[in-house]
């Protein structure tokens, strides 16, 4: 899995939150404007792939499949 994509998925664990807003997720790209733009496209793809779900007002949450992907396909139980 692409490194930046994995960083986006890992932001939830890093920030210890169930939902993150778009601006928090941009942090996966650091201070690089091009990387932050790529984060935006990655988020769109993750939603399309069912790994992230939109929660409204630019907030996103990992789906069960997203949690598995974030943890490197380790066993994740639904909570």
C-alpha positions as CSV (number, residue, x, y, z in Angstrom):
1,X,0.0,0.0,0.0
2,X,1.3,3.5,-0.9
3,X,3.0,5.2,2.0
4,X,0.9,8.4,2.0
5,X,-2.3,6.3,1.7
6,X,-1.2,4.3,4.8
7,X,-0.4,7.5,6.7
8,X,-4.0,8.8,6.0
9,X,-5.4,5.5,7.4
10,X,-3.1,5.7,10.3
11,X,-4.1,9.2,11.3
12,X,-7.1,7.9,13.3
13,X,-4.9,5.7,15.5
14,X,-2.3,8.4,15.8
15,X,-4.8,11.1,16.9
16,X,-6.8,8.5,18.9
17,X,-10.1,9.6,17.4
18,X,-13.0,7.8,15.7
19,X,-13.7,10.6,13.3
20,X,-11.3,13.2,11.8
21,X,-12.0,16.3,9.8
22,X,-10.4,17.0,6.4
23,X,-7.9,19.4,7.9
24,X,-6.7,16.9,10.4
25,X,-6.3,14.3,7.6
26,X,-4.3,16.8,5.6
27,X,-1.6,16.5,8.3
28,X,-0.7,13.2,6.7
29,X,0.8,15.2,3.9
30,X,2.9,17.4,6.2
31,X,3.7,20.9,5.1
32,X,4.1,20.0,1.4
33,X,1.3,21.6,-0.6
34,X,1.5,18.9,-3.3
35,X,1.3,16.1,-0.7
36,X,-1.7,17.7,0.9
37,X,-3.4,17.8,-2.5
38,X,-2.6,14.1,-3.0
39,X,-4.2,13.5,0.5
40,X,-7.4,14.9,-0.8
41,X,-7.5,12.5,-3.8
42,X,-6.5,9.6,-1.5
43,X,-9.4,10.4,0.8
44,X,-11.8,10.4,-2.2
45,X,-10.5,7.0,-3.3
46,X,-10.7,5.5,0.2
47,X,-14.3,6.5,0.4
48,X,-15.0,5.0,-3.0
49,X,-13.2,1.8,-1.9
50,X,-15.3,1.6,1.3
51,X,-12.3,2.1,3.7
52,X,-13.5,5.5,4.8
53,X,-17.1,6.8,5.3
54,X,-18.2,10.4,5.2
55,X,-19.8,11.7,8.3
56,X,-20.8,15.1,7.1
57,X,-19.2,18.5,7.4
58,X,-15.9,17.2,6.1
59,X,-15.6,14.5,8.8
60,X,-14.5,11.0,8.0
61,X,-14.4,7.7,9.9
62,X,-12.7,4.4,9.2
63,X,-15.0,1.5,8.2
64,X,-14.4,-2.0,9.5
65,X,-12.4,-2.7,6.3
66,X,-10.6,0.6,6.8
67,X,-9.6,-0.4,10.3
68,X,-8.2,-3.7,8.9
69,X,-6.2,-1.9,6.2
70,X,-4.9,0.6,8.8
71,X,-3.6,-2.2,10.9
72,X,-2.0,-4.1,8.1
73,X,-4.9,-6.6,7.7
74,X,-4.6,-7.8,11.3
75,X,-7.8,-9.1,12.8
76,X,-10.2,-6.3,13.7
77,X,-13.4,-6.9,15.6
78,X,-16.5,-4.8,14.9
79,X,-17.4,-2.6,17.9
